[in-house]
Amino acid sequence: NPAVYWFSSFAWDMCNFLVPSLLMLVLFQAFGVDAFCGSNLLIVLLVEILYGWAIIPLMYLMANIFKNEVVAYTRLIMLNVLTGTGASLVIFILSIPDLGLVDVSH
């Protein structure tokens, strides 16, 4: 049954997604990152869960573009890492005071 296959695949991927997400929350709490601790902790968890609900089905759909599944997931992981790193880099560059764009980075 295709519905059982896709549901079980999604459930397994979501469990694998939640483990590092929860570990990241533990690290935020352990190091006292104010933006992600305290009353914001549940909001951060909700955002991570919603991100997982969005990105996992997107990866399933995007994998069909490629002929080889291994190549598909490798390239999609590279795309996710590069876009995540690029976004962090843009925020870091915008927060340099000499550029006068600190208000844009917030």
C-alpha positions as CSV (number, residue, x, y, z in Angstrom):
1,N,0.0,0.0,0.0
2,P,1.7,3.3,-1.1
3,A,0.0,5.4,1.7
4,V,1.5,3.1,4.4
5,Y,4.9,3.2,2.7
6,W,5.0,7.0,2.5
7,F,3.6,7.5,6.0
8,S,6.1,5.1,7.6
9,S,8.9,6.7,5.6
10,F,7.8,10.2,6.7
11,A,7.5,9.1,10.3
12,W,11.0,7.6,10.3
13,D,12.5,10.7,8.7
14,M,10.7,12.9,11.1
15,C,12.0,10.9,14.1
16,N,15.5,11.2,12.6
17,F,14.9,14.9,12.2
18,L,13.7,15.4,15.8
19,V,16.8,13.8,17.5
20,P,19.3,16.4,16.3
21,S,16.6,19.1,16.8
22,L,16.1,18.2,20.4
23,L,19.9,17.9,20.9
24,M,20.3,21.4,19.5
25,L,17.7,22.7,22.1
26,V,19.7,21.0,24.8
27,L,22.8,22.8,23.6
28,F,21.1,26.1,23.5
29,Q,19.9,25.6,27.1
30,A,23.4,24.4,28.2
31,F,25.2,27.3,26.7
32,G,22.5,29.8,27.7
33,V,21.8,31.3,24.3
34,D,19.2,33.9,25.4
35,A,17.4,34.1,22.1
36,F,16.6,30.4,22.1
37,C,16.1,29.7,25.9
38,G,13.5,30.4,28.5
39,S,10.1,31.3,27.2
40,N,11.4,31.1,23.6
41,L,12.4,27.4,23.9
42,L,8.9,26.0,22.9
43,I,8.7,28.5,20.1
44,V,12.0,27.3,18.7
45,L,10.9,23.7,19.1
46,L,7.7,24.5,17.2
47,V,9.6,26.2,14.4
48,E,12.0,23.3,14.1
49,I,9.1,20.8,13.9
50,L,7.3,22.9,11.3
51,Y,10.5,23.1,9.3
52,G,10.8,19.3,9.4
53,W,7.2,19.0,8.3
54,A,7.9,21.3,5.3
55,I,11.4,20.1,4.2
56,I,10.9,16.4,4.4
57,P,8.1,16.2,1.8
58,L,10.0,18.7,-0.3
59,M,13.0,16.4,-0.4
60,Y,10.7,13.6,-1.4
61,L,9.4,15.7,-4.3
62,M,12.7,17.1,-5.4
63,A,14.3,13.6,-5.4
64,N,12.1,12.7,-8.4
65,I,13.9,15.3,-10.5
66,F,17.0,13.1,-10.6
67,K,17.4,9.6,-12.1
68,N,19.6,8.3,-9.3
69,E,18.3,8.6,-5.7
70,V,21.8,8.7,-4.2
71,V,22.8,11.6,-6.4
72,A,19.5,13.3,-5.7
73,Y,19.8,13.2,-1.9
74,T,23.5,14.1,-2.0
75,R,22.8,17.2,-4.1
76,L,19.7,18.2,-2.1
77,I,21.7,17.9,1.1
78,M,24.4,20.1,-0.4
79,L,21.8,22.6,-1.5
80,N,20.3,22.7,2.0
81,V,23.7,23.2,3.6
82,L,24.7,25.9,1.1
83,T,21.5,27.9,1.5
84,G,21.6,27.6,5.3
85,T,25.2,28.7,5.4
86,G,24.6,31.4,2.8
87,A,21.7,32.9,4.9
88,S,23.9,32.9,8.0
89,L,26.7,34.5,6.2
90,V,24.4,37.3,4.8
91,I,23.2,38.0,8.4
92,F,26.8,38.0,9.7
93,I,27.9,40.4,6.9
94,L,24.9,42.7,7.5
95,S,25.7,42.9,11.2
96,I,29.2,44.4,10.6
97,P,28.9,48.0,12.1
98,D,31.1,49.6,9.5
99,L,28.6,48.8,6.7
100,G,25.8,50.7,8.4
101,L,23.3,47.9,7.8
102,V,23.0,46.6,11.4
103,D,19.3,47.5,11.5
104,V,18.7,45.4,8.4
105,S,20.3,42.3,10.0
106,H,17.9,42.4,12.9
